[in-house]
Amino acid sequence: MTLGGGSGIIVEQLDDPGMAADCTLTAVGRDGADRLVGLTAGHCGQVGSRLLAEYDPKAGVVGRITAKSEEMDWAVIEFDPARVVPTRRVTQSEINGVGGAPGVGDNVCKNGRTTGFTCGIVWETHPAWFASHVCADHGDSGSPVLRGDQLIGMVVAGKDFQVGPITVPLPSCQGAGDVIHQPDAATDIQMVLRDIDRQAGPGAGFRLI
């Protein structure tokens, strides 16, 4: 089956048998050991968790989480190369490279299994993450954040809107056309890839194919 950044996945929850989490792939490629791997948010599962493709769960297990970081909130998935065909294009998004961090005011887009392909303005930036007005909700964790066709981030959480010292709680986004919703935090993909390289395990040397 074909999977890429923006594809929905179902992730086994080893700490809660019988349960599964809906998440989104950030990207699929190969690592320095030529393994077929994918990236998603670390809170989606545990090392050893099995994965199904959301659009065809009856096809069975397509991969497992083999590395993750709680602090940086990333996970590496090793796919069965006999069962997965990688793609750079999923619906409206196409990933043709890895870009640098955005600036405040940049327009970025994300592709997620829950709320689809949506775009918004970057509100704030930090060394390891940024917040934008892209629409995301539960299940969009791991969604690729793009500037054009360049992968620049991974959606990991919603956050309250800050106006100076005032915190404005807002609801999560329900889908395209929902204008008033909380910003969404995304990790800087360059920081994520450097952290994966530092661990020198599965996913190190990640490259798009």
N, C-alpha and C positions, 0 to 999 in steps of 0.2 A: 504494500500500500504506500501511497505517497504522503509524506509528512514534511512540514517546514515551519518557519517562524509564523505563528498565528494559528497553527493547528491545535485543536482541542485534544487534551489527553485526560485519561482517568487513571489516578494514581492510588495504589494500594496503601492503606494506613497500617503499618506494622504495630503501632502503639494502640490501635483500636481495631482489633480483628473484625472483619465483616464490613468495615467502612472503607469508603474511597473518597478521594478529593478530585474535583474538576479543576484543571489548570490549563495553561496555554504554553506551547513551546516558544522559546525565544528565537532559536535558529537551529539548524542541523548542518553538520559538517563532519570533518575528520580531525583527529588530534595528531600529535606528533608520532604516535605509534600506529597511525593509519586506521584506528578504530572508528567506526561510524558512531558519532556521538551527537547528542542534543543538549541544549541548555534550557533550564527553567528556574523558577524561584525555589529557594531552598526549603521554605516552609511547606511546600507541596507534598513532601514525603520524606522517608528515611532511606539511608543507604540499604539497599536490598529490596526496596519497594518495586513491585512489578507494575508495568504500564500497559494500558490498552489504548488504542486509537479511538477517540470519541465517535467518529463517524462510522466505525465498523467494530464495535467491541466484541462481537461474536467471532471475529477473526483470531482472537486470542492474544497472548502476551507478545508485545513487540520489542520490549526492552526493560531494563532495570536501572534504578539510580545506583551509581557506583562511587560517587563522591559528592560531598556537599559542604557548605559553610553556613553555620548558624549566624555568625557575625555579619557576613556580607550577603547572606540570604540568596545563595545560588546553589544549584544542583546540576550535576553532570549525569546524563543518561547514556548508557551504552545500548545501542540498538542492535537487533539481529539483522545483519546485512542481507540475509536471505528473505527478510520479510518487509523491509523498509526501503523505499526509494526516496532519496532526499530531493527537496525542491526549494528554490529561492522565492517562488511566487505562491502566495496563498490569497485567494480572492483579490482585493485591490492592492495588496502590498507586495513589493519585490525587494529583496535584500541583495544588493550587489557589492557591498563592502562594509567595513567597520569604520565609523567616523568618530570625530572628537566630541567632547562635551558641548552642549548647547549654551547659548547665552540667554539672559533674560530678554523676553520679547520674541525669541525665535518661535516659529510655528513648527510643531512636531506632530506626528501621527502615531497611533498604535493600532495593532490588530489583535483582537482578543476573541476567545470562543464565546463569551457572554454578550458583549456589547458591540462586537464587530470592529470595523475600521472607522476610527474617529480621530479628529485632529483638534489641537488647541494650542494656546500660547504658554510658553514657559514662564512661570511666576517667580521662581527663585532657584538659585544654584548653590551647590556646596561641593567640597572636594570629591566626595564619593557618590553623591546623588543629586537629583534635581526634582522639582515639582512643577507640574504643568496642568493645564485645563483639559487634557485629553479625557474622554469619558471611559471609566473603568468600574467594574463591580466584581463581586465574588466570582471566581472562575477565570478572571482575566489575569491573575497572578502569573508572571512569566512572560506576558505579552511583549513582543518586540516594540520598542519606541524608535521611530525612524525620522530622520531629516532627509527628505527626498527618498533615495533608495539606499541610504547609509544607516546601518544599525548603530544607534548611539546609547540605548538604554534598555532596561528590563523593568517592567511594572512590578512593584512588590507590595504596595499598600496605598490606601487613601489617607489623607491627613486633613486636619482642620485648617481653615483659611485664616491667615494672620493679617491683621490690619494694624501695623505698629505694635503696640503692646496688647491689643485686643484680639482674643481668639474668637472666631466666628464658626460655630459648629454648623456644618451643612450635611445634607443627606448624600449617600453615594449615588452615582449616576445610574439612571435606569436604561439609558440607550441613546442613540443618536437623536438630536433634537431636544434633549434635556439640558437646558442652559444653566440652571442653578444647581450646582452640585459641588462636592468637595474636590479639591485638587488631588492629583494622584502622584505619589512618589515613585521614582524610578531610579535604580542604581545605574551609575555610569558604566557602560559595558567595557570600556577600556580598563577601569579599575577591577571589574569582575574577571576579565581575562588575565590580568596580571596576577590576581590572587590565585586563580586556578593554576597558572604556571608555577607560582611559588610552591604549591603543594606537590608538584612534580608527579602527579598521578593521572588517572583517567581525565581526559579533556585538555591536558597541558599541550600547548602548541596548536590550539584550535584554529581551524581555517574553514572558511566557507567552500563548498564544492558545488 
